[in-house]
Amino acid sequence: MKGAHRSTGQHSIRHAVATELAKSLNLRSLMDVMGWRVPAMALRHMHGNEDATRSALEMLGQTKGATPPPASAKQILRPIMDIIMT
């Protein structure tokens, strides 16, 4: 069946590429490159970066050298996405 069922290999490769791109692209750019219309698809491939989270919190003055709890992009962006999608 053409297009209806992708092989696991193709899906794994697409997921790996999207995950790598998500490390350097913002949400909108990732959606454009991967051809997604809804942010939820991009959020599946965006994973938290503890160093970036710590740096952002320190920049905001929230913490001085403390280790932040691990946060995924979904946890951070979910409240924002809920507002946008309603």
C-alpha beads as a LAMMPS data file, in Angstrom:
LAMMPS data file: protein, C-alpha beads

86 atoms
85 bonds

1 atom types
1 bond types

-500.0 500.0 xlo xhi
-500.0 500.0 ylo yhi
-500.0 500.0 zlo zhi

Masses

1 110.0

Atoms # bond

1 1 1 0.000 0.000 0.000
2 1 1 1.620 3.144 -1.168
3 1 1 1.655 5.962 1.393
4 1 1 -0.908 4.342 3.685
5 1 1 1.669 2.450 5.735
6 1 1 5.228 3.640 5.984
7 1 1 7.859 1.160 6.946
8 1 1 9.246 1.433 10.436
9 1 1 12.618 2.345 8.940
10 1 1 11.244 5.363 7.097
11 1 1 9.387 6.565 10.170
12 1 1 12.479 6.152 12.357
13 1 1 14.619 8.112 9.919
14 1 1 12.042 10.919 9.657
15 1 1 11.758 11.054 13.455
16 1 1 15.562 11.145 13.859
17 1 1 15.897 13.954 11.309
18 1 1 13.086 15.962 12.919
19 1 1 14.609 15.496 16.376
20 1 1 18.001 16.719 15.161
21 1 1 16.457 19.718 13.385
22 1 1 14.465 20.573 16.518
23 1 1 17.761 21.139 18.352
24 1 1 18.585 24.130 16.171
25 1 1 15.308 25.381 14.686
26 1 1 12.531 27.318 16.319
27 1 1 9.027 25.864 16.336
28 1 1 7.771 27.688 13.227
29 1 1 10.850 26.809 11.167
30 1 1 10.669 23.156 12.193
31 1 1 7.011 23.041 11.163
32 1 1 7.841 24.601 7.786
33 1 1 10.771 22.299 7.045
34 1 1 8.902 19.132 8.021
35 1 1 5.640 20.190 6.374
36 1 1 3.540 20.160 9.546
37 1 1 0.519 22.417 9.991
38 1 1 0.011 22.013 13.725
39 1 1 2.562 22.685 16.487
40 1 1 1.702 19.413 18.233
41 1 1 3.583 17.486 15.550
42 1 1 6.727 19.540 16.102
43 1 1 6.453 19.272 19.882
44 1 1 6.739 15.486 19.616
45 1 1 10.281 15.937 18.343
46 1 1 11.417 18.775 20.602
47 1 1 13.191 17.551 23.731
48 1 1 14.357 19.506 26.740
49 1 1 17.916 20.736 26.955
50 1 1 19.009 20.989 30.579
51 1 1 21.910 23.363 29.847
52 1 1 19.687 25.712 27.843
53 1 1 17.019 25.603 30.568
54 1 1 19.568 26.400 33.280
55 1 1 21.025 29.229 31.193
56 1 1 17.583 30.726 30.526
57 1 1 16.620 30.562 34.201
58 1 1 19.891 32.173 35.260
59 1 1 19.407 34.908 32.657
60 1 1 15.981 35.590 34.140
61 1 1 17.446 35.651 37.654
62 1 1 15.350 32.687 38.768
63 1 1 18.302 30.621 39.959
64 1 1 21.999 31.009 40.553
65 1 1 23.690 27.722 39.701
66 1 1 20.907 25.443 40.909
67 1 1 20.071 22.471 38.743
68 1 1 16.589 22.938 37.292
69 1 1 14.251 19.995 37.098
70 1 1 14.314 18.354 33.686
71 1 1 11.726 19.974 31.468
72 1 1 10.599 18.943 28.050
73 1 1 9.480 21.354 25.380
74 1 1 5.992 19.913 25.807
75 1 1 5.938 20.810 29.509
76 1 1 7.134 24.326 28.820
77 1 1 5.013 25.028 25.750
78 1 1 1.816 23.135 26.671
79 1 1 0.166 26.095 28.531
80 1 1 1.024 28.396 25.640
81 1 1 -0.302 25.933 23.074
82 1 1 -3.511 25.465 25.063
83 1 1 -4.126 29.216 24.890
84 1 1 -3.303 29.404 21.180
85 1 1 -5.476 26.429 20.249
86 1 1 -8.571 27.677 22.166

Bonds

1 1 1 2
2 1 2 3
3 1 3 4
4 1 4 5
5 1 5 6
6 1 6 7
7 1 7 8
8 1 8 9
9 1 9 10
10 1 10 11
11 1 11 12
12 1 12 13
13 1 13 14
14 1 14 15
15 1 15 16
16 1 16 17
17 1 17 18
18 1 18 19
19 1 19 20
20 1 20 21
21 1 21 22
22 1 22 23
23 1 23 24
24 1 24 25
25 1 25 26
26 1 26 27
27 1 27 28
28 1 28 29
29 1 29 30
30 1 30 31
31 1 31 32
32 1 32 33
33 1 33 34
34 1 34 35
35 1 35 36
36 1 36 37
37 1 37 38
38 1 38 39
39 1 39 40
40 1 40 41
41 1 41 42
42 1 42 43
43 1 43 44
44 1 44 45
45 1 45 46
46 1 46 47
47 1 47 48
48 1 48 49
49 1 49 50
50 1 50 51
51 1 51 52
52 1 52 53
53 1 53 54
54 1 54 55
55 1 55 56
56 1 56 57
57 1 57 58
58 1 58 59
59 1 59 60
60 1 60 61
61 1 61 62
62 1 62 63
63 1 63 64
64 1 64 65
65 1 65 66
66 1 66 67
67 1 67 68
68 1 68 69
69 1 69 70
70 1 70 71
71 1 71 72
72 1 72 73
73 1 73 74
74 1 74 75
75 1 75 76
76 1 76 77
77 1 77 78
78 1 78 79
79 1 79 80
80 1 80 81
81 1 81 82
82 1 82 83
83 1 83 84
84 1 84 85
85 1 85 86
